[in-house]
Amino acid sequence: QVQLVESGGGLVQAGGSLRLSCAASGSIFAIDTMGWYRQAPGKQRELVAGIARGGSSNYADSVKDRITISRDNAKNTVYLQMTSLKPEDTAAYYCNADTVVVGQRYWGQGTQVTVSS
């Protein structure tokens, strides 16, 4: 089992910045890829960014110029640095972890990001 706890969400004005953190615990040795998804009201959950244990990352086209994902394997934590935030970035942000077991995925409880115009 892997437990994920997100933090860092909140209310910010358009153009502002936020840094989300996700701390993993439990069977951390089994974690391969970690990432962030988001879900706005009435919309499907979508990938924001992902990062492999070795550091390679991928981003959604809508955020790749404004958001950076990073990972500290020593602290078992993944970060999402968001800049130039827009109202359309408003959503619940969820951390996820995929383990080396095919199809095994864990989710955090989510943290709300609200961007006011």
N, C-alpha and C positions, 0 to 999 in steps of 0.2 A: 504494500500500500504506500501511496505517496500522498502527502498532504501539501496543499498549496495555499498560501495566505497572501492576498494582495493588499497593498496600501498605496496611498499617495493621490487618490482621486479627490475631486472637489469642484468648486465653482471658480471659474476663471473668465476673464474678459477675452473677447476675440483679440488675437494677436499675442496672447500670453503664452506661458509655458507651464508644463507640469511634468513631473517625473513619477512614474509608477514603479513600484517594486513588487516582486513576487518571491517569497521565500519558500523553499521546498524543504520538506522533512520526511522522515520515514525511509523508504527504500530508495534513497537518492542514488545509490550506486547503479541502479537500473535505468536511470533517466538518460535519454538520448537527446531528443530535440525538445526545446521549450519555446513557447510563443505566446502571443497576445492576440485575442480575438475581441471583437466588440459587437454589441447588439443594440441598435436603436429601437425605440418603440415601434411596433408594427413591421419591423424588418427582420430579415434573417441574420443570424450570427455570421460575421465575416472575418476572415483573417486580416490582421493588421501587419504583423511581422513574426518571423520565426528565426530561431538561431540554434544551430547544432552544437553539440558538445565541443567540437573543434573550433567553433567560432564563425563558420560560414552562416550568412544570414540572407533572408529574403523579405521583401516588402510588398504590400499592396501598392498598386500604381498611384492610388489617391493620396498616399501619405509619404512616399519614399523620399521626398525632398524636405520633409518637415519632421520626420520621426526617426529616431535611432534606437535600435535594440542592442543591448549588451548583456553580458553574462559573466558572473564571477563564480566560477566553479568551486573555489575554496569556501565561499559563503553560501553556495547552493542557492543563489539568487539571480534572477533575471530582471533587467530594468527596461523601461520604455521611456525614453526622453522625448517629449513632445514639444515642439515649438510652433510658433505662428498658428496657434489653434484657431479653428473656425467653428461657427455654430453647428455645422454639419458633422463635427467630430463628437458632438454630444451623444453619449451612449454609455451603457454599462460595459466595462472592459474586464475581460476574463483572461486569466493566465491558464495555460495548459502545459502539460508535460506528457510526452510520449516516451514510453520505455522501450527497451530492447526487445520486449515481447510484442510481436506483431499484433496490432490492433488494441493494445492496452494504452489507454489515454486517461489522464486525470485532469480535473478542472478545479480551479479555485472558486470562491463564492462570488467573485465579481466586485468591482469598485466603480462607483459612478463618477463620470466626468461630464460636467455641464459647462458649456461655453456660451456665454451671453454675448449678444451683439451690441 
